[in-house]
């Protein structure tokens, strides 16, 4: 006797894999072109599916761009949460947040290129701007939460704001020097050095 749930689950697995392939192809295409001047047809070809199927899964090209941003944000959230769960002590929690921002899956050439383009995209897309605000708020909240027991709220907020700006600056510098290989360890160490100096009495 056929199990209908098994077939439904199979369809979900195929759809999930296709969606992930399209997202990956979108980010790779943006990296190649260096802008949003990518086509659904080109993305579909990279993903190995038809343009009609891309539209079926994501709707318009703008919807696809937003889906790619959401995917990057989910990955970022996962990297930080994973490190926070393993952290022992408040200072390690600060380092966990910083390390999550520069996780190899995040601080890669393709992701860096995509985020640079998405920052520009947010100037004309309300939803993209909203997603960026969520990222900024999440980063600041995570840093303040980790720093507050060490230095109190006022200093924690000040250090978090400066560290967040520095993290974004490191990403931007890397985006504007695409020929240099991203160095997640070195990037995190730079921010850590700043935070450590700020934590001194």
C-alpha positions, 0 to 999 in steps of 0.5 A, a space after each residue: 500500500 502506498 504511503 501518501 505522507 512519504 510522497 508528500 515528504 519527498 515533494 517537500 524535500 525536492 522543493 526545498 533543495 530546489 529553493 536552496 539551489 536557486 538562492 545559492 545561484 542568486 548569490 553567485 550571480 550577484 557576485 559575478 555581476 556585482 549588481 542586481 543586473 542579474 536575470 531570472 533566466 540566468 539564475 535558473 540556468 545556474 540552478 539547473 531549473 526552468 525560469 518558470 519554476 523559479 517564478 513559481 517558487 519565488 514570484 518576481 525577481 524582487 521577491 527572489 532578492 528578498 528571499 536571498 537576503 532572508 536566507 543570508 540573515 537566517 544563516 547569520 542568526 544560526 552562526 551566532 546562536 550556535 556560538 552563543 550556546 557554546 560560550 562559557 562566561 560573558 566575555 566569551 559571549 562577546 567573542 561568540 557574537 563577533 565570531 558569528 559575524 565573520 563565520 566562514 559561511 558568512 564572510 565569504 566572497 559571494 556573501 560579501 558581494 551580495 550584502 554590498 549589493 543588498 545595502 544599495 538595494 535597500 535604498 529603493 526597497 522598503 522590505 530590504 531596508 526593513 531586513 537590514 534594520 532587523 540585522 542592525 538591531 539583532 547585532 546591537 542587541 546581542 552585543 549589548 546583552 553580552 557586554 552589559 554584565 561586564 561594563 554596565 548598560 551605558 558603556 555596553 551600548 556605546 561599545 556595541 554601537 562602535 563595534 557594530 560600526 567597525 564590523 560593518 566597516 570591515 565587511 565594506 572594506 572587504 567588499 571594495 577589495 574583491 581581489 583580496 581573500 576574505 580572512 574571517 580569523 583576522 577580521 574577527 581579531 581586529 574587532 576583538 582587539 578594539 573591544 578588549 581595549 574598550 573593556 579596560 578600566 
